[in-house]
Amino acid sequence: MESPRLNFINCMSPAGIHRMAYREWGDPDNGQILLCVHGLSRNGQDFDEVARAMSREYRVVCPDIAGRGASDFLVNPASYVVPQYVSDIMTLLARLQPTTLDWLGTSMGGLIALAFAAVVGAKQKAIATGGNTNLPATTGLSLRKLILNDVGPAIEPASIARIAGYVGVPMQFDSFEDAVTHMKTNAASFGPMNDAQWEAFTRAVIIRKAQGWGQHYDLAIAQAFAGLQDENMLKAGEAMLWRAFEALTCPILLIRGERSDLLSSDTARQMQARNSHLTMIEVPGAGHAPSLLPESQVQAVRQFLLA
């Protein structure tokens, strides 16, 4: 069974240099890139099953966004925001030099994709109007296909409050088995999974520490996330994301958990109405967000990408 290659790149933030880790599957010379970007407190290992399924056709790249997994923690927690993540992705793409770019984003990873698309659109508009094009060269690279896993331009406030209630709260377990049991109950919204899938889901974010087992992310990401509960900031961000979403001209697959509290059925309907390039599937029994570990979900991703 193929294993990923773990690599690192140096990225910049206002506080200095930090390393971002990324796992790479498939032929390193393949210019067709599938970029898989994870959710708020997760990391790139969430996409292992998708990566295995797609690594013959794609060079699959799964970064650990700063503060998660094998990436460095940021000195200033205020930098745990989407603009910083987009900047880091730009640096990664400059390293990868893709010929084509497809993007699979779960939750936060989908928001990063929409923000990335907004920067791409700004570059293209500047070129078309003969204006200032002093933007990184990689922003001229358009998305070929986009998969949004249980996220859209509008995020439900109740979901933000729910996530704020647990993100950043330290967890400690005496054994890995205790951690798996905890996940089966407290992360049930990720949908039905078998025992092996729950173990893989847990192993991605729970690691052995000096005192038992605990999270594999910087608990300080909660400080920046708390800003999303500001109504004015939320509305401004939502307006920007809708503009970016409506401007997309690539095929889009929206995966929605049937019971999702973050991506409402009303927002999903609006997305279908406001961009004709979008198709949607719902995952029965899942909330926010489908784990992409069961075979049926992996095959749905594969079918869309290879259509």
C-alpha positions in Angstrom: 0.0 0.0 0.0 1.4 3.4 -1.0 2.5 5.7 1.7 2.7 9.5 1.4 5.9 11.6 1.3 6.1 14.1 4.1 7.6 17.5 3.0 7.9 21.0 4.4 8.0 24.5 3.1 8.9 27.8 4.8 6.1 30.3 4.9 6.0 33.9 6.1 3.7 35.6 8.7 4.0 39.0 10.3 5.8 37.3 13.1 8.4 35.6 10.9 9.0 32.3 9.3 7.0 29.1 10.0 7.1 25.7 8.4 4.1 24.1 6.8 4.0 20.3 6.4 2.3 18.6 3.5 1.9 15.0 2.5 2.2 14.1 -1.1 0.9 11.0 -2.9 1.5 9.8 -6.4 4.0 10.7 -9.1 6.0 13.7 -7.9 6.3 14.8 -11.6 2.6 14.8 -12.2 1.4 18.3 -13.0 -2.2 17.5 -12.2 -2.5 18.5 -8.6 -5.4 17.6 -6.3 -5.1 19.9 -3.2 -6.9 18.6 -0.1 -7.4 21.1 2.7 -8.8 20.1 6.0 -11.1 21.6 8.6 -10.5 23.8 11.6 -9.0 21.4 14.1 -8.1 18.5 11.8 -5.1 18.0 9.5 -4.1 16.6 6.1 -4.3 12.9 7.2 -8.1 13.2 7.0 -7.7 12.7 3.2 -5.7 9.5 3.3 -8.5 7.4 1.7 -9.2 9.9 -1.0 -5.5 10.3 -1.7 -5.0 6.5 -2.1 -8.0 6.4 -4.5 -6.7 9.3 -6.6 -2.9 9.0 -6.6 -2.7 7.2 -9.9 -4.4 10.1 -11.7 -3.2 13.0 -9.6 -0.3 14.2 -7.5 -2.4 14.5 -4.3 -1.1 17.1 -1.9 -2.6 17.3 1.7 -1.1 20.2 3.8 -1.3 20.6 7.5 -2.5 24.2 7.9 -0.3 26.2 10.3 -0.9 25.2 13.9 -2.1 21.7 13.0 -0.4 18.3 12.6 3.3 18.4 11.7 3.2 22.1 10.9 4.7 24.8 13.1 2.5 26.6 15.6 2.3 30.4 15.0 3.9 32.8 17.4 1.0 35.1 17.3 -2.4 33.3 17.6 -4.0 36.3 15.8 -2.5 35.0 12.6 -4.7 31.9 12.6 -6.9 33.5 10.0 -7.9 32.7 6.4 -5.7 35.4 4.7 -2.6 33.8 6.4 -3.7 30.4 5.2 -4.2 31.6 1.7 -0.7 33.1 1.7 0.7 29.8 2.9 -1.1 28.0 0.1 0.3 30.4 -2.4 3.7 29.6 -1.2 3.0 25.9 -1.5 1.7 26.2 -5.1 4.8 28.1 -6.0 6.7 25.0 -4.9 4.4 22.6 -6.6 4.1 24.4 -10.0 0.8 22.7 -11.0 -0.3 22.3 -14.6 -3.9 21.9 -13.4 -5.3 22.5 -9.9 -8.3 20.7 -8.4 -9.3 21.5 -4.8 -11.1 19.5 -2.1 -11.8 21.5 0.9 -13.6 20.4 4.1 -15.2 23.2 6.1 -12.4 25.7 6.8 -10.5 24.2 3.8 -13.5 25.1 1.6 -13.5 28.7 2.9 -9.8 28.9 2.1 -10.6 27.8 -1.4 -13.2 30.5 -1.9 -10.8 33.2 -0.5 -8.1 31.8 -2.9 -10.6 32.1 -5.8 -11.2 35.7 -4.8 -7.5 36.5 -5.1 -7.4 34.7 -8.4 -10.4 36.8 -9.6 -8.7 40.0 -8.5 -5.6 39.1 -10.5 -7.6 38.2 -13.6 -9.7 41.4 -13.3 -6.5 43.5 -13.0 -5.1 41.9 -16.1 -8.3 42.4 -18.1 -8.6 46.1 -17.2 -4.9 46.9 -17.5 -4.7 47.8 -13.9 -2.2 46.9 -11.1 -1.1 43.3 -11.4 1.4 43.4 -8.6 0.1 40.1 -7.1 1.9 36.8 -6.7 2.2 34.9 -10.0 0.4 31.9 -8.6 -2.8 33.8 -8.3 -3.2 33.6 -12.1 -3.8 29.8 -11.6 -7.5 29.1 -11.8 -9.3 26.1 -10.2 -10.2 23.4 -12.7 -12.6 21.6 -10.3 -13.7 22.4 -6.8 -15.3 20.2 -4.1 -16.7 21.9 -1.0 -17.3 19.5 1.8 -20.1 20.8 4.0 -19.4 24.5 3.7 -20.6 27.5 1.8 -20.4 31.3 1.9 -22.9 31.5 4.8 -22.1 29.8 8.1 -24.8 29.3 10.7 -24.2 31.2 13.9 -25.4 28.3 16.0 -22.7 26.1 14.5 -20.0 28.6 15.2 -21.2 28.8 18.8 -21.1 25.0 19.0 -17.6 24.7 17.6 -16.4 27.5 19.8 -17.5 25.5 22.8 -15.0 22.7 22.2 -12.2 24.0 20.0 -9.2 25.0 22.1 -10.4 23.0 25.1 -7.7 20.5 26.1 -8.4 16.8 26.0 -6.4 14.2 27.7 -6.9 10.4 27.5 -5.2 7.6 29.3 -5.2 5.4 26.2 -5.7 5.6 22.5 -8.8 3.4 22.9 -10.3 5.9 25.3 -9.7 8.6 22.7 -11.5 6.5 20.0 -14.5 5.9 22.4 -14.7 9.7 23.0 -14.6 10.4 19.3 -17.4 8.0 18.5 -19.7 9.9 20.9 -18.5 13.5 20.6 -17.6 13.5 16.9 -20.7 11.6 15.7 -21.6 14.4 13.4 -18.9 13.3 11.0 -21.2 10.4 10.1 -21.4 6.6 10.4 -18.0 4.9 10.3 -16.8 1.4 11.1 -14.3 0.7 13.9 -11.2 0.9 11.6 -12.4 4.2 10.2 -13.0 5.6 13.7 -9.5 4.6 14.6 -8.0 6.3 11.5 -10.2 9.4 12.2 -8.9 9.6 15.8 -5.2 8.8 14.9 -5.1 11.9 12.6 -5.5 14.3 15.5 -4.8 12.5 18.8 -1.2 11.7 19.6 0.8 10.3 22.5 2.1 13.0 24.8 4.1 13.1 28.0 1.0 12.7 30.0 -1.3 10.3 28.1 -2.9 11.2 24.7 -4.0 14.6 23.5 -4.8 16.9 20.5 -2.4 17.4 17.7 -3.1 21.1 17.1 -2.4 24.4 18.7 -5.2 25.1 21.2 -4.6 28.8 20.5 -6.5 28.6 17.2 -9.6 29.1 19.4 -8.5 32.8 20.0 -8.9 33.8 16.3 -11.9 31.6 15.8 -13.7 33.5 18.5 -13.7 36.6 16.2 -16.2 34.8 14.0 -18.8 35.4 16.6 -18.7 39.1 15.8 -21.8 39.8 13.7 -20.3 42.6 11.6 -17.2 40.6 10.8 -19.2 37.6 9.9 -21.5 39.5 7.6 -18.5 41.2 5.8 -16.8 37.9 5.3 -20.0 36.3 4.1 -20.5 39.0 1.4 -16.9 38.5 0.1 -17.4 34.7 0.0 -20.6 35.0 -1.9 -19.0 37.2 -4.5 -16.1 34.7 -4.9 -18.5 31.8 -5.1 -20.8 33.4 -7.7 -17.7 34.3 -9.9 -16.6 30.6 -10.1 -16.8 29.1 -13.5 -15.4 25.7 -12.8 -17.5 22.6 -12.0 -18.3 22.5 -8.3 -19.4 19.6 -6.2 -21.1 20.4 -2.9 -21.1 17.6 -0.4 -23.6 18.2 2.4 -24.1 16.2 5.6 -27.8 15.5 5.8 -27.9 16.8 9.4 -25.4 19.6 9.0 -25.8 22.5 11.4 -23.1 24.6 9.6 -24.3 24.4 6.0 -28.1 24.8 6.2 -30.3 23.4 3.5 -31.4 27.0 2.7 -27.8 28.0 2.1 -27.3 24.9 -0.1 -30.3 25.8 -2.2 -29.1 29.4 -2.5 -25.7 28.1 -3.7 -27.5 26.0 -6.4 -29.5 29.0 -7.5 -26.5 31.4 -7.6 -24.0 29.3 -9.5 -25.2 27.0 -12.3 -21.9 25.1 -12.2 -22.7 23.5 -8.9 -24.1 20.0 -8.3 -24.9 18.7 -4.8 -25.0 15.4 -3.0 -26.2 14.7 0.6 -24.6 12.1 2.9 -27.2 10.3 4.9 -26.7 10.1 8.6 -23.9 12.7 8.6 -23.8 16.2 10.1 -20.9 18.6 9.9 -18.8 17.3 8.2 -18.8 14.0 6.2 -15.5 12.3 7.1 -14.7 11.2 3.5 -13.5 7.9 4.9 -16.3 5.5 3.9 -15.9 4.0 0.4 -19.2 5.6 -0.9 -17.9 9.1 -0.1 -14.5 8.4 -1.6 -16.2 7.1 -4.8 -18.4 10.2 -5.0 -15.3 12.3 -5.0 -13.5 10.1 -7.5 -16.5 10.1 -9.9 -16.8 13.9 -9.9 -13.0 14.5 -10.4 -12.7 12.0 -13.2 -16.0 12.9 -15.0 
